[in-house]
């Protein structure tokens, strides 16, 4: 089941593959919010829905790289001030994380 969702089908799907696709779609639809459902409802293949969910929740590769560099720069800019202790520093980092 998972392999078909993750990789999709090659060629014309068999009736057995279509059954698994329907089960996969139902499992995905039961696990997502109504807002996300509205964005993926028109897709037929579970693998296409899965790819779109990745884009929705993680963004494209470019967006992920930009987020990484942004958070890395924030992390690198943290400095513990003379009057702060380790707990204060940890609290600041938790507040800055997404």
Secondary structure, 3 states (H helix, E strand, C coil): CHHHHHHCCCCCCCHHHHHHHHHHHHHHHHHCCHHHHHHHCCCCCHHHHHHHHHHHHHCCHHHHHHHHHHHHHHHHHCCCCCCCCHHHHHHHHHHHCC
